[in-house]
Amino acid sequence: MELLAHQGGWDEILLVAGPLAMLVVLLLVANRRASRKVHQNRN
């Protein structure tokens, strides 16, 4: 079984970029939900 290591740097980039992308998506979803709740409470 081959591990992801020293593949020219792309695998290390994925190990950092993957979780960061997930965090960004979760923050965007949470922000949309929060703004919808704020708009609902104003009406």
mmCIF file of the N, C-alpha and C atoms, coordinates in Angstrom:
data_MODEL
# 
_entry.id   MODEL 
# 
loop_
_atom_site.group_PDB 
_atom_site.id 
_atom_site.type_symbol 
_atom_site.label_atom_id 
_atom_site.label_alt_id 
_atom_site.label_comp_id 
_atom_site.label_asym_id 
_atom_site.label_entity_id 
_atom_site.label_seq_id 
_atom_site.pdbx_PDB_ins_code 
_atom_site.Cartn_x 
_atom_site.Cartn_y 
_atom_site.Cartn_z 
_atom_site.occupancy 
_atom_site.B_iso_or_equiv 
_atom_site.pdbx_formal_charge 
_atom_site.auth_seq_id 
_atom_site.auth_comp_id 
_atom_site.auth_asym_id 
_atom_site.auth_atom_id 
_atom_site.pdbx_PDB_model_num 
ATOM 1   N N  . MET A 1 1  ? 0.851   -1.192 0.000  1.00 0.00 ? 1  MET A N  1 
ATOM 2   C CA . MET A 1 1  ? 0.000   0.000  0.000  1.00 0.00 ? 1  MET A CA 1 
ATOM 3   C C  . MET A 1 1  ? 0.889   1.245  0.000  1.00 0.00 ? 1  MET A C  1 
ATOM 4   N N  . GLU A 1 2  ? 0.616   2.114  -0.936 1.00 0.00 ? 2  GLU A N  1 
ATOM 5   C CA . GLU A 1 2  ? 1.430   3.308  -1.083 1.00 0.00 ? 2  GLU A CA 1 
ATOM 6   C C  . GLU A 1 2  ? 0.772   4.490  -0.370 1.00 0.00 ? 2  GLU A C  1 
ATOM 7   N N  . LEU A 1 3  ? 1.541   5.195  0.402  1.00 0.00 ? 3  LEU A N  1 
ATOM 8   C CA . LEU A 1 3  ? 1.022   6.366  1.105  1.00 0.00 ? 3  LEU A CA 1 
ATOM 9   C C  . LEU A 1 3  ? 1.222   7.618  0.259  1.00 0.00 ? 3  LEU A C  1 
ATOM 10  N N  . LEU A 1 4  ? 0.362   8.612  0.504  1.00 0.00 ? 4  LEU A N  1 
ATOM 11  C CA . LEU A 1 4  ? 0.526   9.889  -0.193 1.00 0.00 ? 4  LEU A CA 1 
ATOM 12  C C  . LEU A 1 4  ? 1.666   10.658 0.468  1.00 0.00 ? 4  LEU A C  1 
ATOM 13  N N  . ALA A 1 5  ? 2.802   10.685 -0.166 1.00 0.00 ? 5  ALA A N  1 
ATOM 14  C CA . ALA A 1 5  ? 3.941   11.413 0.384  1.00 0.00 ? 5  ALA A CA 1 
ATOM 15  C C  . ALA A 1 5  ? 4.909   11.746 -0.747 1.00 0.00 ? 5  ALA A C  1 
ATOM 16  N N  . HIS A 1 6  ? 5.332   12.974 -0.789 1.00 0.00 ? 6  HIS A N  1 
ATOM 17  C CA . HIS A 1 6  ? 6.325   13.428 -1.748 1.00 0.00 ? 6  HIS A CA 1 
ATOM 18  C C  . HIS A 1 6  ? 5.897   13.152 -3.188 1.00 0.00 ? 6  HIS A C  1 
ATOM 19  N N  . GLN A 1 7  ? 4.707   13.565 -3.503 1.00 0.00 ? 7  GLN A N  1 
ATOM 20  C CA . GLN A 1 7  ? 4.198   13.397 -4.864 1.00 0.00 ? 7  GLN A CA 1 
ATOM 21  C C  . GLN A 1 7  ? 4.312   14.720 -5.635 1.00 0.00 ? 7  GLN A C  1 
ATOM 22  N N  . GLY A 1 8  ? 5.299   15.486 -5.349 1.00 0.00 ? 8  GLY A N  1 
ATOM 23  C CA . GLY A 1 8  ? 5.479   16.750 -6.031 1.00 0.00 ? 8  GLY A CA 1 
ATOM 24  C C  . GLY A 1 8  ? 4.784   17.905 -5.330 1.00 0.00 ? 8  GLY A C  1 
ATOM 25  N N  . GLY A 1 9  ? 4.212   17.654 -4.172 1.00 0.00 ? 9  GLY A N  1 
ATOM 26  C CA . GLY A 1 9  ? 3.589   18.715 -3.397 1.00 0.00 ? 9  GLY A CA 1 
ATOM 27  C C  . GLY A 1 9  ? 2.086   18.793 -3.514 1.00 0.00 ? 9  GLY A C  1 
ATOM 28  N N  . TRP A 1 10 ? 1.502   18.190 -4.537 1.00 0.00 ? 10 TRP A N  1 
ATOM 29  C CA . TRP A 1 10 ? 0.045   18.314 -4.717 1.00 0.00 ? 10 TRP A CA 1 
ATOM 30  C C  . TRP A 1 10 ? -0.714  17.607 -3.615 1.00 0.00 ? 10 TRP A C  1 
ATOM 31  N N  . ASP A 1 11 ? -0.168  16.523 -3.089 1.00 0.00 ? 11 ASP A N  1 
ATOM 32  C CA . ASP A 1 11 ? -0.887  15.808 -2.040 1.00 0.00 ? 11 ASP A CA 1 
ATOM 33  C C  . ASP A 1 11 ? -0.885  16.598 -0.736 1.00 0.00 ? 11 ASP A C  1 
ATOM 34  N N  . GLU A 1 12 ? 0.219   17.276 -0.448 1.00 0.00 ? 12 GLU A N  1 
ATOM 35  C CA . GLU A 1 12 ? 0.255   18.111 0.749  1.00 0.00 ? 12 GLU A CA 1 
ATOM 36  C C  . GLU A 1 12 ? -0.702  19.294 0.619  1.00 0.00 ? 12 GLU A C  1 
ATOM 37  N N  . ILE A 1 13 ? -0.801  19.823 -0.587 1.00 0.00 ? 13 ILE A N  1 
ATOM 38  C CA . ILE A 1 13 ? -1.738  20.921 -0.833 1.00 0.00 ? 13 ILE A CA 1 
ATOM 39  C C  . ILE A 1 13 ? -3.165  20.448 -0.584 1.00 0.00 ? 13 ILE A C  1 
ATOM 40  N N  . LEU A 1 14 ? -3.499  19.233 -1.038 1.00 0.00 ? 14 LEU A N  1 
ATOM 41  C CA . LEU A 1 14 ? -4.845  18.701 -0.817 1.00 0.00 ? 14 LEU A CA 1 
ATOM 42  C C  . LEU A 1 14 ? -5.132  18.474 0.657  1.00 0.00 ? 14 LEU A C  1 
ATOM 43  N N  . LEU A 1 15 ? -4.129  18.055 1.401  1.00 0.00 ? 15 LEU A N  1 
ATOM 44  C CA . LEU A 1 15 ? -4.322  17.819 2.831  1.00 0.00 ? 15 LEU A CA 1 
ATOM 45  C C  . LEU A 1 15 ? -4.649  19.111 3.573  1.00 0.00 ? 15 LEU A C  1 
ATOM 46  N N  . VAL A 1 16 ? -4.210  20.235 3.048  1.00 0.00 ? 16 VAL A N  1 
ATOM 47  C CA . VAL A 1 16 ? -4.524  21.529 3.664  1.00 0.00 ? 16 VAL A CA 1 
ATOM 48  C C  . VAL A 1 16 ? -5.763  22.143 3.018  1.00 0.00 ? 16 VAL A C  1 
ATOM 49  N N  . ALA A 1 17 ? -5.834  22.093 1.701  1.00 0.00 ? 17 ALA A N  1 
ATOM 50  C CA . ALA A 1 17 ? -6.917  22.755 0.978  1.00 0.00 ? 17 ALA A CA 1 
ATOM 51  C C  . ALA A 1 17 ? -8.265  22.058 1.188  1.00 0.00 ? 17 ALA A C  1 
ATOM 52  N N  . GLY A 1 18 ? -8.262  20.748 1.335  1.00 0.00 ? 18 GLY A N  1 
ATOM 53  C CA . GLY A 1 18 ? -9.514  20.014 1.532  1.00 0.00 ? 18 GLY A CA 1 
ATOM 54  C C  . GLY A 1 18 ? -10.263 20.460 2.766  1.00 0.00 ? 18 GLY A C  1 
ATOM 55  N N  . PRO A 1 19 ? -9.649  20.373 3.940  1.00 0.00 ? 19 PRO A N  1 
ATOM 56  C CA . PRO A 1 19 ? -10.329 20.830 5.152  1.00 0.00 ? 19 PRO A CA 1 
ATOM 57  C C  . PRO A 1 19 ? -10.667 22.325 5.123  1.00 0.00 ? 19 PRO A C  1 
ATOM 58  N N  . LEU A 1 20 ? -9.793  23.143 4.532  1.00 0.00 ? 20 LEU A N  1 
ATOM 59  C CA . LEU A 1 20 ? -10.089 24.576 4.435  1.00 0.00 ? 20 LEU A CA 1 
ATOM 60  C C  . LEU A 1 20 ? -11.319 24.821 3.561  1.00 0.00 ? 20 LEU A C  1 
ATOM 61  N N  . ALA A 1 21 ? -11.429 24.097 2.470  1.00 0.00 ? 21 ALA A N  1 
ATOM 62  C CA . ALA A 1 21 ? -12.588 24.249 1.588  1.00 0.00 ? 21 ALA A CA 1 
ATOM 63  C C  . ALA A 1 21 ? -13.860 23.828 2.315  1.00 0.00 ? 21 ALA A C  1 
ATOM 64  N N  . MET A 1 22 ? -13.788 22.751 3.078  1.00 0.00 ? 22 MET A N  1 
ATOM 65  C CA . MET A 1 22 ? -14.960 22.316 3.840  1.00 0.00 ? 22 MET A CA 1 
ATOM 66  C C  . MET A 1 22 ? -15.358 23.366 4.865  1.00 0.00 ? 22 MET A C  1 
ATOM 67  N N  . LEU A 1 23 ? -14.382 23.976 5.516  1.00 0.00 ? 23 LEU A N  1 
ATOM 68  C CA . LEU A 1 23 ? -14.657 25.019 6.500  1.00 0.00 ? 23 LEU A CA 1 
ATOM 69  C C  . LEU A 1 23 ? -15.325 26.223 5.849  1.00 0.00 ? 23 LEU A C  1 
ATOM 70  N N  . VAL A 1 24 ? -14.842 26.614 4.684  1.00 0.00 ? 24 VAL A N  1 
ATOM 71  C CA . VAL A 1 24 ? -15.426 27.743 3.959  1.00 0.00 ? 24 VAL A CA 1 
ATOM 72  C C  . VAL A 1 24 ? -16.882 27.448 3.594  1.00 0.00 ? 24 VAL A C  1 
ATOM 73  N N  . VAL A 1 25 ? -17.144 26.243 3.105  1.00 0.00 ? 25 VAL A N  1 
ATOM 74  C CA . VAL A 1 25 ? -18.513 25.865 2.733  1.00 0.00 ? 25 VAL A CA 1 
ATOM 75  C C  . VAL A 1 25 ? -19.420 25.891 3.954  1.00 0.00 ? 25 VAL A C  1 
ATOM 76  N N  . LEU A 1 26 ? -18.951 25.329 5.068  1.00 0.00 ? 26 LEU A N  1 
ATOM 77  C CA . LEU A 1 26 ? -19.765 25.328 6.289  1.00 0.00 ? 26 LEU A CA 1 
ATOM 78  C C  . LEU A 1 26 ? -20.047 26.746 6.783  1.00 0.00 ? 26 LEU A C  1 
ATOM 79  N N  . LEU A 1 27 ? -19.056 27.618 6.695  1.00 0.00 ? 27 LEU A N  1 
ATOM 80  C CA . LEU A 1 27 ? -19.263 29.007 7.108  1.00 0.00 ? 27 LEU A CA 1 
ATOM 81  C C  . LEU A 1 27 ? -20.261 29.718 6.192  1.00 0.00 ? 27 LEU A C  1 
ATOM 82  N N  . LEU A 1 28 ? -20.197 29.453 4.892  1.00 0.00 ? 28 LEU A N  1 
ATOM 83  C CA . LEU A 1 28 ? -21.145 30.068 3.965  1.00 0.00 ? 28 LEU A CA 1 
ATOM 84  C C  . LEU A 1 28 ? -22.575 29.600 4.255  1.00 0.00 ? 28 LEU A C  1 
ATOM 85  N N  . VAL A 1 29 ? -22.739 28.302 4.507  1.00 0.00 ? 29 VAL A N  1 
ATOM 86  C CA . VAL A 1 29 ? -24.067 27.770 4.809  1.00 0.00 ? 29 VAL A CA 1 
ATOM 87  C C  . VAL A 1 29 ? -24.592 28.372 6.107  1.00 0.00 ? 29 VAL A C  1 
ATOM 88  N N  . ALA A 1 30 ? -23.749 28.436 7.125  1.00 0.00 ? 30 ALA A N  1 
ATOM 89  C CA . ALA A 1 30 ? -24.169 28.999 8.411  1.00 0.00 ? 30 ALA A CA 1 
ATOM 90  C C  . ALA A 1 30 ? -24.524 30.479 8.267  1.00 0.00 ? 30 ALA A C  1 
ATOM 91  N N  . ASN A 1 31 ? -23.762 31.192 7.457  1.00 0.00 ? 31 ASN A N  1 
ATOM 92  C CA . ASN A 1 31 ? -24.026 32.613 7.253  1.00 0.00 ? 31 ASN A CA 1 
ATOM 93  C C  . ASN A 1 31 ? -25.369 32.824 6.550  1.00 0.00 ? 31 ASN A C  1 
ATOM 94  N N  . ARG A 1 32 ? -25.665 32.000 5.558  1.00 0.00 ? 32 ARG A N  1 
ATOM 95  C CA . ARG A 1 32 ? -26.950 32.112 4.857  1.00 0.00 ? 32 ARG A CA 1 
ATOM 96  C C  . ARG A 1 32 ? -28.105 31.818 5.797  1.00 0.00 ? 32 ARG A C  1 
ATOM 97  N N  . ARG A 1 33 ? -27.961 30.774 6.609  1.00 0.00 ? 33 ARG A N  1 
ATOM 98  C CA . ARG A 1 33 ? -29.029 30.421 7.552  1.00 0.00 ? 33 ARG A CA 1 
ATOM 99  C C  . ARG A 1 33 ? -29.250 31.541 8.556  1.00 0.00 ? 33 ARG A C  1 
ATOM 100 N N  . ALA A 1 34 ? -28.156 32.111 9.053  1.00 0.00 ? 34 ALA A N  1 
ATOM 101 C CA . ALA A 1 34 ? -28.268 33.187 10.039 1.00 0.00 ? 34 ALA A CA 1 
ATOM 102 C C  . ALA A 1 34 ? -28.932 34.414 9.431  1.00 0.00 ? 34 ALA A C  1 
ATOM 103 N N  . SER A 1 35 ? -28.561 34.760 8.206  1.00 0.00 ? 35 SER A N  1 
ATOM 104 C CA . SER A 1 35 ? -29.162 35.948 7.588  1.00 0.00 ? 35 SER A CA 1 
ATOM 105 C C  . SER A 1 35 ? -30.644 35.719 7.291  1.00 0.00 ? 35 SER A C  1 
ATOM 106 N N  . ARG A 1 36 ? -31.024 34.488 6.939  1.00 0.00 ? 36 ARG A N  1 
ATOM 107 C CA . ARG A 1 36 ? -32.442 34.195 6.725  1.00 0.00 ? 36 ARG A CA 1 
ATOM 108 C C  . ARG A 1 36 ? -33.234 34.345 8.018  1.00 0.00 ? 36 ARG A C  1 
ATOM 109 N N  . LYS A 1 37 ? -32.655 33.875 9.120  1.00 0.00 ? 37 LYS A N  1 
ATOM 110 C CA . LYS A 1 37 ? -33.342 34.001 10.411 1.00 0.00 ? 37 LYS A CA 1 
ATOM 111 C C  . LYS A 1 37 ? -33.502 35.455 10.803 1.00 0.00 ? 37 LYS A C  1 
ATOM 112 N N  . VAL A 1 38 ? -32.486 36.253 10.541 1.00 0.00 ? 38 VAL A N  1 
ATOM 113 C CA . VAL A 1 38 ? -32.563 37.684 10.870 1.00 0.00 ? 38 VAL A CA 1 
ATOM 114 C C  . VAL A 1 38 ? -33.672 38.337 10.059 1.00 0.00 ? 38 VAL A C  1 
ATOM 115 N N  . HIS A 1 39 ? -33.764 38.017 8.775  1.00 0.00 ? 39 HIS A N  1 
ATOM 116 C CA . HIS A 1 39 ? -34.794 38.602 7.932  1.00 0.00 ? 39 HIS A CA 1 
ATOM 117 C C  . HIS A 1 39 ? -36.186 38.119 8.327  1.00 0.00 ? 39 HIS A C  1 
ATOM 118 N N  . GLN A 1 40 ? -36.308 36.869 8.765  1.00 0.00 ? 40 GLN A N  1 
ATOM 119 C CA . GLN A 1 40 ? -37.595 36.351 9.202  1.00 0.00 ? 40 GLN A CA 1 
ATOM 120 C C  . GLN A 1 40 ? -38.046 37.022 10.487 1.00 0.00 ? 40 GLN A C  1 
ATOM 121 N N  . ASN A 1 41 ? -37.119 37.299 11.384 1.00 0.00 ? 41 ASN A N  1 
ATOM 122 C CA . ASN A 1 41 ? -37.467 37.922 12.664 1.00 0.00 ? 41 ASN A CA 1 
ATOM 123 C C  . ASN A 1 41 ? -37.840 39.391 12.498 1.00 0.00 ? 41 ASN A C  1 
ATOM 124 N N  . ARG A 1 42 ? -37.396 40.031 11.448 1.00 0.00 ? 42 ARG A N  1 
ATOM 125 C CA . ARG A 1 42 ? -37.725 41.441 11.219 1.00 0.00 ? 42 ARG A CA 1 
ATOM 126 C C  . ARG A 1 42 ? -39.164 41.616 10.762 1.00 0.00 ? 42 ARG A C  1 
ATOM 127 N N  . ASN A 1 43 ? -39.689 40.606 10.076 1.00 0.00 ? 43 ASN A N  1 
ATOM 128 C CA . ASN A 1 43 ? -41.058 40.715 9.527  1.00 0.00 ? 43 ASN A CA 1 
ATOM 129 C C  . ASN A 1 43 ? -42.098 40.334 10.542 1.00 0.00 ? 43 ASN A C  1 
# 
